[in-house]
Amino acid sequence: MPFSSEFSFRTCPWCNTQDVSMYVKLQDVEFKVAAGGHKQWNWLGCPRCGNVISIETSTQSKRIVKVVPEEPLSALKVNHLPSDVEEYYTNAQTVLNAGVPSSAAVELRRTLEAAAHHQGVNERTLVKAIEKLAEEGLITANFMGVLGHIRKVGNVGAHAGEQTLTREEVEKAMAFTTQVLRNLFEMPKELELLGMPTEENNRQDSDEK
């Protein structure tokens, strides 16, 4: 059957309970589509809050097509990240969900440092790295301000003192980081897959001339 038991272990999009085993209420229910073909849906229930999660699965294979509502972290997903950048980025999400915003801020700073390194920018400080990214046209002036904010948040998180970080502050920094990573990695790769020129390709062409 297309529905897999693995699908029932999820983060609830309603109450944010992490990796809970959902009740499987209905599975592999097919509906005819007016334009032709079929859609297949499954319904799960959260044992904590009792709300329902709908999952559309492929009629051909054990693959999820859509989840309604989406899980909380789906908005933070960034494709085509290098493994070390993804590790720091995932760590930031994990510790933030665990209720430790200061640690999440530090992981976001490390995410930016690793991202800059993968763009060939190896400056000693993150400030210099941000400036270099802008000089090379990898980020715009608007992103410079965003990256500067994340750097400051990371500094507060890394040092003991009177300043503390709220979850809301780090969530904003997380959202900014997501956009920066999409700009640096996801968008160029997607354009490359479409056969369209990217900033990196333009720089390479310029160097060859």
Residue, then its C-alpha position, 0 to 999 in steps of 0.5 A: m500500500p502507498f501509505s507507509s507507517e513511517f509517515s505517522f511519526r511527525t511534528c504536529p503543525w497544531c501544537n508543535t509536539q516533536d516526532v509524535s506517533m500519530y493515530v492513523k484514522l483513515q489511509d489510502v482514500e482515493f478521489k477521482v479528479a474531474a480533469g482525470g486521474h486520482k488523488q489519494w489522502n490519509w488522515l492522522g490525529c495528534p494524540r496530544c491536541g486531537n487535531v487532524i493532519s491530512i497527507e496526500t500520498s502518491t498513488q504510484s509509490k510510497r511518497i508524500v505529495k502534500v501535508v495540510p497544514e504544513e509542519p512548522l519547519s517547512a517554511l525554513k526548508v532550504n534546498h541545495l545546502p552544503s552538508d556543513v551549512e545544513e548541519y549548523y542550520t538544522n542545529a539552530q532549528t533544533v535548539l530553538n525548538a528545545g527552548v534555548p534561543s541563545s544557543a540557536a543564535v550561535e548556530l545561526r552565526r556558524t551557519l553564516e560563517a560556513a556559508a561564506h566559506h563555501q562562497g570562497v570567502n575566508e575572512r578572519t571575522l564575519v564582518k569582513a566576510i559579509e563585506k566581501l560577499a557584498e563586494e563580489g555581488l553575492i549579496t545586496a546592500n539590503f542583505m548586508g544589514v540582515l547579516g549584520h543583525i544575525r552576527k550581533v544576535g550570535n554575539v549576544g548568544a555566545h557571551a555571558g552577560e546581562q543581555t538575553l535573547t528572546r525566542e521572537e528575536v531569534e525567530k526573526a534572525m532565523a527567518f533572515t538566515t533562511q532568505v540569505l541561504r536561499n539567495l546564496f545556494e538555492m536560487p543559483k542552483e535552481l537557475e543552473l538546473l534551468g540552464m540560466p546564468t548565475e552570478e557565479n557563472n558570470r564571475q567565472d566568465s569574467d575571469e576567463k576573459 
